[in-house]
Amino acid sequence: MTQQVFYEDPGVVSYQQAWDRQEQLLQKNVQHKAAGEDTSHHLILLEHPPVYTLGKSGHEEHVLISDEERTSRGIEFFKINRGGDITFHGPGQLVGYPILDLEKYYRDIGKYLRNLEAMIIDTMAVYGLKGERSPGETGVWLDPDKPGLERKICAMGVRCSRWITMHGFALNVNTDLSYFDHIVPCGIQNKKVTSMQ
């Protein structure tokens, strides 16, 4: 089944502005669905200034930097309504926010996340990188089967309301990885993150 997707590429956008845009599109689709009207699909690809986001199942103790130091470094912080724990968004990272009506395809959040992972894995292959899944963990990894060498390259976390999605993925392209030193990325201890470059 072919569906039209409206694409937005606003460039570098504050986290709050992007979150507001997602909520606007999600609520519009939820209202249309409740009224029996057609919904629309959207994909927003952008980059954020430095920001940490903590998902609703996250733990604040995974933030390893004081509010004062974080603020002095110009890093914003948001508690948000997606799944998952804490992650970083910032320069050199491709962030994707699909706002989709999953009900037009299937009713399975796990399948949706696996499809997002497959898309990132396919994209990385174009650049000669072998992205893989890590059993029991969401996202895309390099060398997930090599203890001590596994590195997460793409974090994922979503929200779904009436089968309308928001939030999405963050692919490290040429990201300054030092920002991850101040958090426990995705709440996963003793595993590293990496970037395509």
ZIDAGI-V321708 format. One record per backbone hydrogen bond with DSSP energy under -1.0 kcal/mol. NH is the residue of the N-H (numbers start at 0). CO is the residue of the C=O. If there is no record, write none. Layout:
NH & CO
NH & CO
//
This chain:
5 & 40
7 & 42
12 & 46
17 & 13
18 & 14
19 & 15
20 & 16
21 & 17
22 & 18
23 & 19
24 & 20
25 & 21
26 & 22
27 & 23
28 & 24
29 & 25
30 & 26
31 & 27
32 & 28
33 & 29
34 & 30
35 & 32
36 & 31
41 & 98
42 & 5
43 & 96
44 & 7
45 & 94
46 & 10
50 & 88
51 & 75
52 & 86
53 & 77
54 & 84
55 & 81
56 & 83
57 & 54
61 & 58
62 & 59
63 & 181
69 & 65
70 & 66
71 & 67
72 & 68
73 & 70
74 & 69
75 & 49
77 & 51
79 & 53
82 & 157
86 & 52
88 & 50
92 & 89
93 & 170
94 & 45
95 & 168
96 & 43
98 & 41
101 & 99
101 & 162
103 & 100
104 & 101
105 & 101
111 & 107
112 & 108
113 & 109
114 & 110
115 & 111
116 & 112
117 & 113
118 & 114
119 & 115
120 & 116
121 & 117
122 & 118
123 & 119
124 & 120
125 & 121
126 & 123
127 & 124
128 & 123
130 & 128
131 & 140
136 & 133
139 & 153
140 & 131
141 & 150
145 & 142
148 & 145
150 & 141
151 & 191
152 & 139
153 & 139
154 & 169
156 & 167
158 & 165
160 & 163
163 & 160
164 & 99
165 & 158
167 & 156
168 & 95
169 & 154
170 & 93
171 & 152
172 & 91
173 & 91
178 & 175
179 & 176
180 & 177
181 & 178
182 & 179
183 & 61
185 & 85
186 & 183
187 & 184
191 & 149
193 & 151
195 & 171
196 & 172
//
